[in-house]
Each structure stands twice: as C-alpha cells, then as structure tokens.
Amino acid sequence: MPRFSPLTPALLDEIRAAVGGSAVLTTAADLDAASADATTERRRPEAVVRPASAEQVSALLRLANARRFPVTPRGTGTGLAGGALAFHGGVVLDLSAMDELTVEPANLLAVAGPGVLTHTLRSEAEKHGLFYPPDPASLKDSTLGGNAATNAGGPACVKYGVTKNYVLGLTAVLPTGEIVTCGTRTRKGVVGYDLTQLLVGSEGTLGVITTLFLKLIPLPRAVRTQVAVFPSLDKAVAGVAAIMAGGCCPSACEFLDPRCLALVGDLLPFGDLPRDASLLLLETDGSEQAADADMALVSEVCKKSGALHLLPATGPAERETLWNVRRQVSLRIHDAWPVYVPEDVVLPLAEIAGFVAELPRYEKKFGFTVYAFGHAGDGNIHLNITAPDRSTLDRVEAGTIALLKRVLELGGTMSGEHGIGFTKQRFLGLELSPASRCAQTAIKKALDPNGILNPGKLFDEDPA
Ligand SMILES: Cc1cc2nc3c(=O)[nH]c(=O)nc-3n(C[C@H](O)[C@H](O)[C@H](O)COP(=O)(O)OP(=O)(O)OC[C@H]3O[C@@H](n4cnc5c(N)ncnc54)[C@H](O)[C@@H]3O)c2cc1C
C-alpha cells in the first residue's frame, strides 16, 4: 500500500476548505518555485500552501494526518541539504508570508514570524542600537524560520554563537496539529524539558515554527575588518589556529583557499594576488579601543604565521565589498561545476591544518576537485566537492565517504550548520551510534506518529 495519498481534486478541495482557498497555490509556476533549493536536487510538490497564521498550519497538519498526505515546511529554499524539497510530493508549506516583526528594545527581544528575512531582523535591530549576531552567508535571502530549523551559523558565530543561542522560545505547530509555545520571552527560564532547543535544528521534521522569541544584544560600537594574505593554504589555516589561541576572539575568521580565490578574485578591491595565495577575512569588534587592540593582536599573530600582506578595509563600503566577495564563493562554485557536493564538516581547531594538507591525496585518488573555504575560526570547513560530469558520481560518493570518515577519525563532525536533510541522510550511520539513532527515531515517532511532516529527511529513511 502506498505510504501517502495523492492530492486528488477532492482532497485539494478539502485542503482549501481547511486553510482558505487563497492560501492554496497550484499553478505550474507556483509548483516550480517550490521545487528547488540550493542543492542540485529538484522535486515538484502537488500543491503549495502559503499560510498567514499558526491556526492555518494547524488545520493543514490535522487534515494531513486524517488523509495521510505529506507536508514539507519551507522558508525561502536556500538550504543546502534538500530539507525543503517534497521528496514524497504532497504539500510544500511556504512560510515566507508570515513575516511580522516586532523589536522590543527595552526587553532586548525580537518577536518574529518565520518568514522574516535574516538581514531584515539585523537591520531593524540596528536601528535600536541592538544586534542579532547569527549571519549565514545567505542572510539577504534566508528566513529566520529556516535559520532556526537548521540552527544556522555564520561568520559572526565564532564569537557570538549560532542561532540556537538566540532562540529564547518559540511557537510551533506539532505534526499532529497542536499549537505549543515553549521556552520563554525572558532571558532565562528552566521550566520543563527544553522543547525549544529540540525544535531548533530539527530541520522541519518535528514541528512547524510559527513565531520566534529572539534574544538581541547591544550593537558593538566599532568593527575592524582586515584581509590577511598568506602564501599558501597550509600557512593560512595554521594561522587560524594561532589566532584563535592568541588571546582574543575575532568576531569573524573566514578563509578562502587558492581555488576559491581564482573564482572570486576578480571581485576583490585590491590587485592581483600571488598564484597559490590563500586569504583570511578577519574582524574584531567592541568599543573603538577594544576593536583596535584586538585587531593589532590578530595582525601580530598573522605576521608571525607568515602572512604576506595585511589589507585593512578602508571603510564601510569596502567592508561590504569584502563580505560580498566571501558570499559569492559558493554561488560561483555551484555555477561552475555540473557535479557539486557541498559538505560542511567541522574539525577541532588543531586538526584543520593537517586535514587540509591531506586533501590533494583524496583528490588524486577519487578524481574530484575540492574547494575549501568557510568559518575557519569555528573549525567549520566548507568542502565543496566538484567534478566535471555525472559519470564520476560513484567515485565522488566514495571519496566523500572517505573524507567524512577522516573528519570523524580526527574528532570532528560531518555538518556544522547545513544539516542532514535528504542529501546527507545516508551518511548518518558514520557518525551516530545505533542507540543514538534509535532514541532520535523514537522522538520523531512520538511527535509525528503518521510520519507526515517532512518525510524522507533526517531520521525518516523511507526511500522517496
Ligand atoms: C550562498 C549560500 C550561503 C549559505 N551560507 C550559510 C551559512 O553561512 N551558514 C548556514 O548555516 N547556512 C548557510 N547556507 C544554507 C541556508 O541558507 C541555511 O540553511 C538557511 O538557514 C536556510 O533558510 P531558508 O529560509 O532558505 O530555509 P529552507 O531552505 O527553505 O529550509 C531549510 C530547512 O528548514 C525547514 N524549515 C524552514 N522553515 C521552517 C519553519 N518555519 N518551521 C520548521 N521548519 C522549517 C525546511 O523544512 C528545511 O528542512 C547558505 C546557503 C547559500 C545558498
């Protein structure tokens, strides 16, 4: 018997009756728009529902349980793990219209709908002298709901922590349709199990987030930005470990390997770089004095680690240019290669240099090309594994597994922020013990007995 019911015209009418006709979209353009994310996977849903309230989400999920159709939550589809794609068809639940935002400066709090874009919250908070640090490189397009569902990180997280550190509480619709508010609007709270943090990072498999209570902090008064150019990749990553152990915490410590530089070097605001150069994008922040003192310390460590040039940003415009260059990297890799596997491993800081030095050996053995960049200060290395054509997919897969196993041997983890979704699900057994998977599958079953919410992702391994 098929696991799910197709959305027949009669069932679509029931959905319209439950959530209101105008929230249900079925044109080819609507379905196409919900068929892609930032992976190369594509899956077309049978309908898109765009709710304006938690009550509509609840009505949809109750009906999905009664009639057994799948529902896949979606923000804006910038995810890199296939999490927002409807691998089993059914409904894509597009939360982008739930974009109400209130900043409460006196409470250092933001109350946000899941569809608010990350950069919108950051700029609204800034107007009140406040700061929302989580800054995924996709921040102009990604939603806060998607960020919470994936526990997104970003450059500032090396100093300020990731999304989960800013989610004080939330309202979610559980897969069976109950609306729950968990956590608090206050800065502390310990009542009951921490359902908030269970839902954060659950990749849309345990509940649909409909409101977020987010912690804000005072906006640092000053930021200093600098690029450090190293003669080689190994010197740059050795520099990262030295910076992080050097007595101050930068507010960003990103790296780009020579291949990434070859792809985006034309966008940099200074002249040509040496051929094998690698780059660190560094920031410090705080008071004017603290930002300067910390950047002086970082510069000293960079010089001792063999930096060829230290190039401070001349002002806010050049700072923005440098960050735009950094944000272009994955897009340009994606556009340049037909086979593109975005892994985002994390290593203990002391192991990064050794691991990166081993990459050419894997490239030679498995015939792929790796672009390495990312949040080096966190040990979070984006390994973009690429190949010229799909005939090499078997070798790419074997090489990816070999690389992930090596990361785990070195004490790392296979994903720092992009999540498991669909694309990394088959690798879960490399990292999680059977007992851990069993416990986590039991949580999924307890909350979603009919498996209607985001099937085919994370701990639901039923083949699509
Ligand atoms: C150029 C680029 C750079 C990126 N840089 C970073 C980075 O620096 N750091 C980082 O962490 N990620 C990064 N990403 C990945 C991606 O942007 C993040 O995972 C982001 O959090 C996804 O947000 P979204 O709104 O696009 O979510 P979607 O892609 O739409 O969905 C992602 C997952 O969240 C679930 N979901 C979405 N909304 C909800 C909700 N309201 N309730 C429950 N579940 C929900 C979906 O089901 C899916 O599983 C990058 C992506 C790109 C394309």
The ligand as an ORCA input file, in Angstrom:
! r2SCAN-3c Opt
* xyz 0 1
  C      25.043     31.177     -0.816
  C      24.636     30.429      0.434
  C      25.339     30.638      1.602
  C      24.971     29.964      2.765
  N      25.662     30.211      3.923
  C      25.285     29.631      5.072
  C      25.963     29.929      6.293
  O      26.916     30.730      6.333
  N      25.526     29.308      7.403
  C      24.472     28.451      7.413
  O      24.108     27.930      8.466
  N      23.831     28.137      6.266
  C      24.198     28.714      5.109
  N      23.519     28.422      3.948
  C      22.410     27.445      3.971
  C      20.994     28.073      4.191
  O      20.965     29.411      3.783
  C      20.564     27.944      5.645
  O      20.388     26.575      5.957
  C      19.267     28.700      5.999
  O      19.080     28.636      7.387
  C      18.032     28.149      5.294
  O      16.973     29.097      5.404
  P      15.739     29.050      4.377
  O      14.750     30.061      4.816
  O      16.239     29.175      2.997
  O      15.198     27.584      4.652
  P      14.788     26.462      3.603
  O      15.935     26.129      2.717
  O      13.518     26.836      2.964
  O      14.546     25.237      4.601
  C      15.621     24.673      5.303
  C      15.086     23.632      6.296
  O      14.327     24.272      7.309
  C      12.994     23.766      7.337
  N      12.136     24.914      7.640
  C      12.105     26.118      7.012
  N      11.247     26.945      7.635
  C      10.717     26.254      8.678
  C       9.780     26.556      9.706
  N       9.211     27.759      9.812
  N       9.462     25.591     10.609
  C      10.049     24.378     10.542
  N      10.950     24.040      9.599
  C      11.277     24.962      8.684
  C      12.775     23.128      5.982
  O      11.829     22.085      6.051
  C      14.167     22.607      5.663
  O      14.373     21.373      6.285
  C      23.891     29.044      2.759
  C      23.193     28.838      1.557
  C      23.555     29.500      0.403
  C      22.783     29.251     -0.841
*
